[in-house]
Amino acid sequence: MTNGVRLGFDERRNQRFLAWAIVVVFVLGILAFIAKGADQPADPYVKPVAGAAAAVGAAPVATVPAVTVAPRRTPVQGFGEVAFRVATGPELCALLARTNQQQAQGLMNRTDLAGHVGMLFVFTTDTNETFYMRKTPMPLSIAWFDASGRFVSATDMTPCADRPDCPTYAATRAYRYALEVPRGGLGSLGVGPGSTITVGSGC
């Protein structure tokens, strides 16, 4: 009996010792974590990956789609297509208005651009021709460029009903090219003071 009692006592003592050891290790771990600050990350909630843009002082990174799909273009009866660039930007495709008939028609009665960024008017010589928005339901912005492709001026144009007194819009000086796009779209193409345009062939 004496040996059995002693054995039970020793087992209970060992169990108590093990339990205290676990508690001590746990408490020391918590204290060490608090003292070190979880390696002191810049963000107390998420530690950035080394070299990532989330590092301290790095500028926010805009979300960029993995794939950019250009709108599907469809032919517009009576008009061709022309490729052009603004400065060193990407090649863009516009409807081409080169003949007198095409230039007189412009975007009259159209409610979309059939997947093109706009309509480019190409003149054979410098001109001061004015534009108007008669029977043109889309609000537009227009930019004029000289024979060297340098920006001349730009303005917004408001739709006008089928009436003879629609307002006209003029460049500040003679120009060779005129680019019409949906209103407000010039800036996204990089068109503005100091910009240049390079006109190519078909898209």
N, C-alpha and C positions, 0 to 999 in steps of 0.2 A: 504493500500500500504506500509505503513511504516513497518508493521510486516513482510510482504512478502520479502521486500528488506533485512531486518535484517536476516531473515532465510537463504536466499541465501548466504549472506556474511559468516555466521557462517559455512555453509556446505563447502564452498570453503576453509575456514581457517582450518577446521578439516581435509579436504583432503590433504592440504599441510603439515599439521603436521604429518599425517600418512605416507606420502611419505618420509618426512625427517627421521622419526623414522626408517622406513625400511632401508633407505640408511645407517644410523648410525649403525644399528645392523649388516648389511652386512659387512661394513668396519671393525667394531670391530672383527667380526668373522675371516676375512682374516688376520688381524694383529695378532690375537691370534694363528691362524694356523701357520703363519710364525715364530712367536716367539717361539712356542713350538716345531716346527719341526716335526709335525705329529707323536708325541710320540717318535721321534728320532730313527727310525728303523736303524738297521745295514746296510741294503740295502736301499738307498733312494727311490727305486722304488717299492720294495716289502718287506713288513714287514714279517719276518718269524714267523711261528706258534711256540708258546712256546714249547720247548722240541724237536723240529724237528731237523733233521741233518743239516738243513741250518743255524743253529745258528752260531754266530761269533766264528771263530777258529775251527769249526768242520771240519773234513776231508771230502773231496768229497765222496759221496756214489755212487758206481758203479751201473749201471742199471743191474738188474738180472732178467732174464725171469721168469715169474711166474711158468711155467712148463717146465722142460727139458725132451725132448723125446729122448730116446736112439735110435740109428739107428736100423732098422729092420735087424735081422740076418737071413741069409739063409744058409743052409747046403752046404758044399763044398765037393764034392765027393773025397773019399780017406783020409779025415782028420776028426778028432774029434774036440771037443771044450774043453777048460780048463779055469777055473776061477782063477784069481790071484789078488793080491793087491800089490800096491807099498806103503811101509810104512803103515800108518794107513788110506790110501785113500780108495775110494769106491771100491767095487768089480768090476772087469773088466773081459771081456770075449775075449779070443784069440783062433785062430785056433791052434790045437795041432799037433806038429810034434814029435812023439816019436819013431817010428820005423825007421830002416835004409832007407827004401823006402820013407817014408814021409820026412825024413830029406834030402835025396838026391833030392827030387822033390822041396821042399820048395815052394817059390812063383813064380817059373818059369811059364812064359806065362800068368800070372794073371795081370789084370789091375785094380783090386779092391780087397777089403778084405771081401766082402759079409757081411758088417755090423759089423765086428769084429775090435778090436783096433789094432790087429797085429797077428803075428804068434809066438808062444812060442815053442822053441826047448828044449826038456827035455831029458837029457842023464842019463843013469843009473850009470855011474861013472864019475869022473873028466876027462876032456879031453882038448886037445889043438887043436881040429879040426878047420880048417880055413873055411871061407865062401867065395863064389864068386857070381857074379851076371849074370852069363851066361843065356841068354834067359829070363831075368827078366826085364820087361819094366818099373816097378815102381821104382823110386828112393827111397831108404830105409835108415833108421838109425837102427843100431843094438847096443844092450847093453848086456854085459855078466855078469853073477852073479855066485858066488861060491856055494858050497853045502849048506851053511848056508843062502843063499839068499842075501849075501852082494854084492854090486856093485863092479865089477872088472874093467871094462873099457867100452868105447863106441866109435863108429865112424860112419861116413856116408859112404854109398855105392852107387856107380854110376852104372846105367844100362849098360849092356854089350851085344853085339850081340852074335849070335851063332858062337863063335870061341874059339879055345883051349887056347888062351893066355890071357883070362880075368884076371884082377888082383885079388888077394886074400886078405882077411881081417882077422886079427887074434887078439885075446884078448891078453892083456899084461901078463896074467898068466893063469893057468888052471882054468876051469870054469865047472859048472854043467847045467846052464840054459842060453839060448840065446833068446832075445826078439827082433824081427824085427817089425818095425812100419814104416809108411810113413815118408819120410825124414823130420827132424825137429820136429817130434812128441814126442820125449822122454821127453823134458822139460815140456810139458803140462801134462804128466802123473806123474811128480815128480821124474823122473829117472835122476840120476846124482851121482857124488861122494858123498858117505855117505848114499845113499839110500839103501833100502832093498826090496826084493820081497818075497812074500809068495804065494806059489802055492797050489791051492785047487784041487777040483775034477771038474766034468762037470759043465757047466754054467746052 
